[in-house]
Amino acid sequence: MSKTIAELVKISVETKFNEFQSDTENGVYFFSYHILIENNSDHTIQLVYRKWKITDSNGEHRFVEGEGVVGEKPILCSGDIYDYYSACILQTGIGKMSGSYIFRLQDAGGHFEVPISEFNLILPWALN
């Protein structure tokens, strides 16, 4: 069975709580995240759109959508890796994000969507 192009685009995420940009006494919890996108397909692709669902532990949900990421619409040839840093602010010290990227096939036309698995945003001391 052959893999679809979406299965050949790998998304990795690392998160970090930024204490100095947060104001925990007033419900401002600043988390940064580092995204790594690997194009393991035989196609040249362009990241054209993003969708995020951000959830605080108080049950509040926010949806963020828009073109590209961090002001860019990167093009990845076969074997290329693209990474970037971004951030979000939560109202609580525990939350999560999930979403997807929409890519354009540069050489074959059309679009496809790659899901981004849910990842946690957690204060380092909340797990102790």
Order of alpha helices (4+ residues) and beta strands (2+ residues): beta-beta-beta-beta-beta-beta-beta-beta
